[in-house]
Amino acid sequence: MRPLDQIEFAPVAEQERLTNRLLLRQIHHAAAHSLFYRRRWAGRRLPATAAAARAFLAGLPLTTRADLEEHNDEFRACAPS
């Protein structure tokens, strides 16, 4: 079963646990593969647990349209082909 299928039919507490786990995975992926986020989050301690992922995200500045326009190539999560 896909993670989103698991979330859709799970009790609320389980939905939150699964969502936090997926968020943690996404944060670490962005930090590892996106030059923009690696630079933006330099010096910040990445969350080590799923429970800490939401607090980490809440403490971040929003990514703006200007960020996207000025650093477009840095948002790539893989090498351009």
C-alpha positions as CSV (number, residue, x, y, z in Angstrom):
1,M,0.0,0.0,0.0
2,R,1.3,3.5,-0.9
3,P,1.9,5.9,2.0
4,L,-0.9,8.2,0.9
5,D,-3.3,5.3,0.9
6,Q,-2.2,4.4,4.4
7,I,-2.9,8.0,5.6
8,E,-6.3,8.3,4.0
9,F,-7.9,5.5,5.9
10,A,-5.9,5.6,9.1
11,P,-7.1,7.0,12.4
12,V,-6.1,10.6,13.1
13,A,-3.2,9.8,15.4
14,E,-1.8,7.4,12.8
15,Q,-2.3,10.0,10.0
16,E,-0.2,12.5,12.0
17,R,2.5,9.9,12.7
18,L,2.7,8.9,9.0
19,T,2.6,12.5,7.8
20,N,5.4,13.5,10.1
21,R,7.5,10.6,8.9
22,L,7.0,11.6,5.3
23,L,7.8,15.2,6.1
24,L,11.0,14.2,7.8
25,R,12.0,12.2,4.8
26,Q,11.3,15.1,2.5
27,I,13.3,17.6,4.6
28,H,16.3,15.3,4.5
29,H,15.9,14.7,0.8
30,A,15.8,18.5,0.1
31,A,18.8,19.1,2.3
32,A,20.8,16.4,0.6
33,H,19.8,17.1,-3.0
34,S,18.8,20.8,-3.4
35,L,21.6,23.4,-3.4
36,F,19.2,26.1,-2.5
37,Y,17.9,24.4,0.7
38,R,21.4,23.1,1.6
39,R,22.5,26.8,1.6
40,R,19.3,28.2,3.2
41,W,19.5,25.7,6.0
42,A,23.3,25.8,6.6
43,G,23.9,26.0,10.3
44,R,20.5,24.7,11.2
45,R,20.2,21.3,12.8
46,L,18.0,19.0,10.8
47,P,15.3,17.2,12.7
48,A,16.4,13.7,13.7
49,T,12.9,12.4,14.5
50,A,9.5,12.5,12.7
51,A,8.1,14.2,15.8
52,A,10.5,17.1,15.4
53,A,9.9,17.6,11.6
54,R,6.9,19.9,12.0
55,A,8.7,22.2,14.5
56,F,11.6,22.4,12.1
57,L,9.4,23.4,9.3
58,A,7.5,25.9,11.3
59,G,10.7,27.7,12.1
60,L,11.8,28.2,8.5
61,P,11.3,31.3,6.4
62,L,8.9,30.9,3.5
63,T,10.4,30.4,0.1
64,T,9.4,33.4,-2.0
65,R,8.8,34.0,-5.6
66,A,11.9,36.1,-5.6
67,D,13.9,33.1,-4.2
68,L,12.5,31.0,-7.1
69,E,13.4,33.6,-9.7
70,E,16.9,34.3,-8.4
71,H,17.9,30.8,-7.5
72,N,15.9,28.7,-10.0
73,D,18.7,26.2,-10.9
74,E,19.5,25.6,-7.2
75,F,16.0,24.1,-6.6
76,R,16.8,21.1,-8.8
77,A,16.9,17.9,-6.7
78,C,19.0,16.1,-9.3
79,A,21.6,16.9,-11.8
80,P,20.3,18.4,-15.0
81,S,20.4,16.0,-18.0
